[in-house]
Amino acid sequence: MNFNPLKCADCKRAMNKKQGGYYNGKPRKQFHYMCSTYMRRSRNLCSKHTIRNDILEETVLRMVKLQIELVADYDKILKELQKASQTDYRKKVIEDNIIKSEDELKIQKKLRKLAYEDWKLEKITEDEYVEYSSSYTNVITLIESNIKNLYEELENYTEK
C-alpha cells in the first residue's frame, strides 16, 4: 500500500516524488516532491509547489524536536501549576486558620474578662478567678503565638 501523507497546500492533492535528473552524466541523489495536479493535470489548476527531500526531512525533524521540547515543557508547566494549586490551597487553609484562631482569641479574652466580672460581683472566689484568669491567659498566649506563626507562613506563601 502506497501512502503519501504529503499534500499540496492549495489543491489538497498528493505531492509526488520526483527524481532530480542528471548532473555531470550521473543521476542526482537529491529528489523532491511536487504537486500532482500541477505535474499531471494542468499547470493552470495549481501552481508548482515543490519541496526538496533534504529540506522536508530537516523541517520534519525540527518539528518533532519542537514537539518533544513542548512535551517536556508541558510536564514542567503542569508540575508548576500543580505546585501553584497546592500553594493556593495551602494559602487558603492558612487564611481560614487565622480567621478561626482570631475568633477563638476573642472568645478567650471575653471569658477572661467575664471571670474578672464574676469575681468582682462575688459570683466566684478570688482563688477561682486567679485560676480561671491564669488558664485563659495561657490559652490566649498560645493562640497569639499560633496566629503570629500563621501570618509568617502566609507571608512565605505570598512571596512564592
N, C-alpha and C positions, 0 to 999 in steps of 0.2 A: 504494500500500500504506500503510495507516494503522497506524503503530507507536506504541504508547503505553507508554513504559517505566515510567510511574508506577503503582505497585501499592499496594493497601491493606495496611497493616502487619498487620492481623488476618486478613482473609479471603483475602488474596493476589490478589484480583481487580483489574481495571483501575480507575484513578481517571479519571473522565470530566470533560471541560472543561465548565464551566457559566458562562454569562454572568450578570452580576450585576443584571439587571433595569433599572429606570429610576430616575433621580434628577432632580427638577425637570423632568419631561417629556422628559428626554434619556436615551438609553441610557448606562449606566455603561461606562467604558472598562476598568474592572477586571474580571477574571474569576477564577475559582478552580477547583480540581479537587476532586471529591467521589467517595466510594466508590460504585461502580456497583451493588454489592449493596444498599446502603442506598437508593440512588435508585430502582432498577428492580425489585428483587425484593421485599425486605421490610425494614422498619425493625427487625424482630426478629432478623434474621440477622446484621447487623453494625451498628456504631454510625456516627454521622455524622462520618466522618473527612473533613476539608476542609483545604485549604491554598490561600491566595491566591497568584496567579501572581507578583506582585512579591516576596513573601517567598520563594517557591520559587526564583526566579531569583537573588535575593540570596544565599540559602543555597548554591545550587549554585556560584555564582561564588566565594563564600568557601571552599568545599571544594576547588575547582580551584586557587585561590591557595595553600591549605594544602598540597595535593599538590605543587605546584611548589616551595614552600619546603622540603618534605620531601626532594624530589629534590635540590635544591641542597644541603641539609644532608647528604644521603646521600653526595654526591660529596665534600664536605668531610670527613665522618666516614671515608669509605673511604680518602681520602688520608692522614688521620691514622693510621688503622690500618695502612696500608702503611708509613708512616714509622715507626710503632712496631715493626712487624715487622722492618724493616730495622735499626732501632736495636737490637732484641733480638738479631738475628743478628750485628750488628757487636759487640755486647757479648759474646756467646758466643765470637766469634773472638778478641777481645782476651783474654778469660779463658783460652782454650786457649793462646794465645801466651805468656801469663805463665807458665803451668804448664810449657810446653816450655822457655822461657828459664831458668826456675829450675832445671829438671833439667840443662840444659846448663851452668849456672853451677856446680852441684855437681860435675859431671864435670871441668870445667876446674880447679876448686880441688883436686880429688883428683889430677889429673895434675900440677899444680904441686907438690903435697906428695910425690908419688911421685918426681918429678925430684930433689927435695931428698934423699929417702931413697937414691936411686940414687947421688947424688954422695957422700953420707956412707958408703955401702957400697963406694965406689970403683968402681962399675959404669960411671960416666961421669966425664969430666974436669970441673974447675971451670968452664972456658970453656963446655962444653956445658950445664952446669947453669945458668949465667948466661943463656945464650941461650934455653934452654927456659923458665926461670923468667920472663924478660922477655916472651917470647911469650905464655905463659899469663896473665901479669898484664895485658897489653894486651887480650887477649880477655875476661878477667874484667871489666875496666873497661868495655868496650863492652857486655857483656851486662848489667851492673848499670845502666848508663845507659839501655839499652833497656827494662829492667824498670821503672825509675822512670817513663819516658815512658808505658809501657803502663798503669801504675797511674793516672797523671794522666788519660789518655784514658778509662780505665774510670770514673773519678770523674765526668768530664764527662757520660758517657752515663747514669750512675746519677742525676745531678742532673736530666737531661732526663726 
